[in-house]
């Protein structure tokens, strides 16, 4: 995830003010730790329902 040129992944992890809805998205995952865990899994579960 860190090497994707056009990814907003790092934007969700920063404390800086941004234009993305960080709190809303992180709340989908419960917290920052779960957001990171989801995005670093080897295989994505396509049945994940946001």
Buried (B, 14 or more C-beta within 10 A) or exposed (E): EEEEEEEEEEEBBEEEEEEEEBEEBBEEBEEEEEBBEBBEEEEEEEEEEE
